[in-house]
Amino acid sequence: MKIKDIHRGTLSLASFTCLAAALLLLVTACDNKDYSKDSPFDNTVYIDAAIVKDIANFTFNNLRQTGQQTISAVLAYPSEQDINVSFQADPSLVNHYNARLGTNHTMLDAKYYKFSSQQVVIPKGDVTSKSVTIDFSDLTDLDIDTSYLLPVTIGQASGGMNPLNGSKTICYIIRRSSAITTAVSLANNYFEVPGFEAGSPSAHVVNGMKQLTFEAIIRVNNFAEGTSISSIMGIEQYCLFRLGDTNFPRQQLQFAANEIKFPDPNDAKLLQPGEWYHVAVTYDTEAKTAVIYVDGKEQSRIDNYGTGEPINLGMQKLGDFMFKIGHSYGEPDDMSRQLDGEICEVRVWNVARSQQEIFDNMYNIEDPTNTPGLQAYWKFNEGEGDIAKDYTGHGNDAKAYAKATWPASIEVTQKNKE
């Protein structure tokens, strides 16, 4: 009986499908309209930058004078005529966005920005207009750490074209920040230091170190499954600061000098993706102590550690494991141990910094050329190019292995402010 019921249901479904197909053929046979040119929805126009999210951050260093944002008008599908579209800043939307954000920001004064054009054309048969730039100027006149709003919306569109609700406006949050606003991406990339090669006249500054401190500010975007190690800096199988290891949590910091690894695995010490951290490790080869700090606070400590031998970061030859930022093992193009995220404020010291010194200076060193013990310092504040300057004056600039990527509008959380 069950088999019979199933068979009967199958026949009924097949009959219904055939009937629906027949009706569709009958309707289309009586209608001469060409449906191949129709979209299942009305054509609309929107701002390209607003299609995913209608709020965008434009955060910049407090010394920056100028900036730029780019927008275009886009159609859902091509039109059979030119479509004229106008852009405008709309102060009436400030209250709307403040309500959404739970803020009380003011409108950015018109003297700080200018449209390259407020009229664009989407040509017949195309879907995108030429780009319009919003050029910002005199940004150092803005108050530090104060946010302003600039809602930019579609004013009018010809041809009876309606703006797409939710994507017809992009609201920029303009912020002149006292925080770090530039870092380099290490995703599928890393930095080498040619001056640390054995025999280089500038390599001596990182040799014979009886004490050592590594520091960096990092944000890991993803701790991918199958990636057991995310390298921060150092030399593989000699002196390396990293996240993860085999049989070790991939989100936990680990330091390994002469292949002596610490600390023990601990799921209470995991770093979270998407969050900025200042990380540091100090190592005293004579006292045989090592300490790991996160955001200026002690996380892990070990005594009776190491071999007692000084650390030499500048005695390795090309072809051997050498000091790198964001890479540690394998062939040059092997990215299996990359740090999938951003990094800045990378420092190497020949002293073991105290907890208070680390906490007080996590985000900047005021006078790097005259700070005792600071042997290499890459701020990664260039924002473009493939070279990171060594701010100690020792000349050990870092060079990207591949074309460097500098994410826009970042703001490093400052965790040492009251």
Steps between C-alpha positions, in 0.01 A plus 500: 500500500776741583665437165171565325447834683844622409448403138166681493664817649771490237245479220305793643811716519597412145152585378505837677839581349380419150187712550702799622733471202207486262342812650831687475529408132142612440558842664825570319348388168232770538749774599741641241706700760874427503561396864870439437566873551301526822632485853284340772516837684493868410831663413653709778806717558729490804843606630761228456663564839163453675389170348628291793485758782389862493745614772874532437784610728757750382749500789840662462812601688483835677781639283330424170396805297302349212303191405270359236200271460358372170142419398314406182137468398391149400188354335353163580511420127568699180257764382402577141583869557763709675422547869607825665563475873579773752681467834464733796594529866183483708514659850138396564618139539736573790232443764399173333854362511564626852189315613623181335850533640397621843726805457479877492739581214474825308497548124842552343534863392493545122837679505672167568378311192431549129345275233697460178157504337146470630356391165577166334364306205442127475523443124233312309568128517737537795443468876770719657585868482845650513640540851449813708757588763425676825818691579563594863734783601624689809432191710746608769253779587251240627487419871701190594299188590174667398277339239301682231236372259483553125190336345534491120185404314350475152304818439332435168513246217354542151287255307264446790771299673437447873789473752539164669384535861781426743772563242426848370706662779847445640568666835867561576614520861795739485745467789837663561647252745783520751530122472703296250314501169745318274615139499611259231327176406703181534240285324698306237800721562787568740793735552873423489784710642797496258716684753486203736685270258834371627777743406273800458650813661173563685444144627709546814221692676308175552793272583638397837177590681503370857149641539223525245155653459272446201193726468223535241140608460298240312146426390434150370206488262471125489651203682427261213442132553806306388734792578679406820747792511474875440850649502550844654877553484835332549702211363365148458663237721701767679305795648138531396188675633180356358145379552428127507701185443444129447287368788475858629205744474537698179365812677755491783832686502820294509867592523774258397871570558736224385190286451405522869132590486287674758236526647296183537172479307222691671156570351458790743775692316352512151502817287180576312474572126422857398636658820811718527763381748837629610714190549851481643753247625807570710793260538797533735756241391712538814217499753333229287155657523243573231168682527213546252283812525162573338384862500771586750393237752696188587344189349767230538834468680771234513817462709809293433439553130739482207862404447661812645650595163452853358259547210632586152235608251753622242733207441288297257587463133268512201345158453492434873214585734523878549316767697161575343177670596202278421689198362709223651524174312528341157562642156472879449153467345375258767225688683383210717617680816399853411330737739162563338453854624667836556810608688667824610734637770749214467805541726815312595687597819825374652357548849224317688236771529305520824125455515452872570724605212309277262160620623589870487642486145285244320394734220799724440864567581545876516869525407608169344847619393587585860325224694755267668468136400271553201681322217232482227163671469256466210187710555337381174340843466591553133154417366645412158801340335697190592759641742456551876745751644720413798442796732805435719730650239695174470388465140343155521191570293264206446398395151176326399531166324195576281315823424392641833135567584402780738139476623312830514326668792633288785526621858706308753327481837708673768480288814737693725278807532290554811 
